[in-house]
C-alpha cells in the first residue's frame, strides 16, 4: 500500500514549470515469503517537474528508491509522460520510465526502460481517481506490466488545478 505526499515548492507560471516532490512510502500488506512484496517499509524519493498547456500536461523527473531488505537493492529511477485531458474526467497518454537493478529477490534483477499507455479517470468526488496503465520494456530486462489502482487524495489544493497536479501546501 502506498502513502505519499506531493509538495510543489516552486509554483508553475506561464513560463516556468512547477517543481516539487512526491515522496512515498510503500507499506507491506502481504507475506513477502510468498513473493508478495518486500516485507518492510521502503521509500520513493523523487524530484519532479510538471507543466500544463491547456489540455496537455508534461510531467517527469528522477529519484531514488530506498529499499533496506535482504535480497533487494536501492536503485535510481526516472520517467516522463505526456497526457491530455479528454473531457472533464479522463486523462490519457504515454509514459517512458526506467529503473535500476532492484535485487536478486525480485523479478527485476536487471535495469529496464519501459513504455506504457495509461491515464486517470476522475470520479465526481475530486479526491478519488482510478489509475490505469499497460506496457512493456523497450530496453534492458524484458518486463510486461499492467496497473489498476484506486487513489484517494486529501488536503489543501488549488481549486483551479488538475486533481493530480503538485500543489503547494
C-alpha positions in Angstrom: 0.0 0.0 0.0 1.4 3.4 -1.0 1.2 6.6 1.1 2.6 9.8 -0.3 2.9 13.5 -0.1 3.0 15.7 -3.1 4.6 19.0 -2.4 5.3 21.7 -5.0 7.9 24.1 -3.7 8.2 26.2 -7.0 4.8 27.1 -8.4 4.0 26.9 -12.1 3.8 30.1 -14.1 3.1 30.7 -17.8 6.9 30.3 -18.4 8.1 28.1 -15.6 7.1 24.5 -14.7 6.1 23.5 -11.2 8.9 21.8 -9.3 8.3 19.5 -6.4 8.5 16.1 -4.9 6.1 13.2 -4.5 7.8 11.3 -1.6 6.1 8.0 -1.0 6.4 5.0 1.4 5.4 1.5 0.5 3.8 -0.4 3.4 3.8 -4.2 3.3 0.4 -5.8 3.3 1.2 -9.4 2.3 3.6 -12.2 3.0 7.0 -11.5 1.4 8.0 -15.2 1.7 5.3 -15.9 -0.9 6.8 -13.2 -3.3 4.1 -10.6 -2.3 6.1 -7.5 -1.6 9.3 -6.6 0.2 8.3 -7.4 3.8 9.4 -4.0 5.1 8.5 -0.3 4.5 10.5 1.2 1.6 10.7 4.7 0.2 10.4 6.6 -3.1 12.3 9.9 -3.1 11.8 11.8 -6.4 12.3 15.3 -7.7 9.5 16.1 -10.2 8.5 18.8 -12.7 5.1 19.5 -14.2 4.0 21.9 -16.9 0.4 22.4 -18.2 -0.5 23.9 -21.6 -4.3 23.9 -21.9 -5.5 20.3 -22.2 -1.9 19.0 -22.3 0.5 18.2 -19.4 4.1 17.2 -19.4 5.3 15.6 -16.2 8.6 13.9 -15.2 11.7 13.6 -13.2 14.1 11.3 -11.4 14.7 10.0 -8.0 15.9 7.1 -5.8 14.0 4.2 -4.3 15.4 3.3 -0.9 14.9 -0.4 0.0 16.5 -1.8 3.1 15.8 -5.5 2.9 17.9 -8.6 2.3 17.9 -9.6 -1.5 16.6 -6.1 -2.5 18.6 -3.2 -3.8 18.0 0.6 -3.5 18.0 1.9 -7.0 17.7 5.1 -9.2 14.5 5.6 -11.3 13.0 8.3 -13.6 10.5 8.9 -16.3 8.5 11.3 -18.4 4.9 11.4 -19.6 2.7 13.5 -21.7 -1.1 13.4 -21.2 -4.2 15.0 -22.5 -7.5 15.8 -20.9 -10.3 14.0 -22.7 -13.4 15.7 -21.4 -13.7 16.6 -17.7 -13.0 13.3 -16.1 -10.4 11.4 -18.3 -6.7 12.0 -18.8 -4.7 9.7 -21.1 -1.2 9.5 -22.6 2.1 7.6 -23.0 4.9 7.3 -20.4 8.5 6.2 -20.6 10.3 5.3 -17.4 13.4 3.4 -16.2 14.6 1.7 -13.1 17.9 0.3 -11.9 18.6 -3.2 -10.6 16.0 -4.0 -8.0 17.8 -7.0 -6.4 18.1 -10.8 -6.6 14.9 -11.3 -4.6 12.8 -9.6 -7.3 11.8 -10.5 -10.8 13.5 -7.2 -11.9 17.1 -8.3 -11.3 18.4 -6.0 -14.1 17.7 -2.5 -15.2 14.9 -1.8 -17.6 13.3 1.0 -19.6 9.6 0.7 -20.3 6.9 2.4 -22.2 3.2 2.3 -21.4 -0.2 3.9 -22.2 -2.4 4.8 -19.3 -4.2 7.5 -17.5 -6.6 8.7 -14.8 -10.3 8.6 -14.5 -11.6 11.2 -12.1 -14.8 10.4 -10.3 -17.4 13.1 -9.4 -15.6 13.4 -6.0 -12.3 15.2 -6.9 -10.5 13.3 -4.2 -11.0 9.9 -5.9 -9.3 8.7 -9.1 -8.8 5.4 -10.9 -5.3 5.0 -12.3 -4.5 2.6 -15.1 -1.6 1.6 -17.4 -0.4 -1.2 -19.6 3.1 -1.5 -21.0 6.3 -3.4 -21.7 10.1 -2.9 -21.7 11.8 -1.4 -24.7 15.4 -1.8 -23.4 17.1 -3.8 -20.7 15.4 -6.7 -18.9 12.2 -7.9 -20.5 9.2 -6.8 -18.5 5.4 -6.7 -19.1 3.1 -5.0 -16.7 -0.4 -3.7 -16.1 -1.6 -1.4 -13.4 -5.0 -0.6 -12.0 -5.4 1.3 -8.7 -7.8 3.5 -6.8 -6.3 6.7 -5.5 -7.7 8.8 -2.6 -6.2 12.2 -2.1 -6.9 14.8 0.6 -5.5 18.1 1.8 -5.4 21.7 0.7 -5.3 22.2 -3.1 -5.7 24.9 -5.7 -9.3 24.6 -6.8 -8.3 25.6 -10.4 -5.6 23.0 -10.8 -6.0 19.4 -12.1 -6.5 17.0 -9.2 -3.1 15.2 -9.7 -1.0 18.4 -10.1 1.6 19.1 -7.5 0.3 21.7 -5.1 2.0 23.9 -2.5 0.6 23.0 1.0 
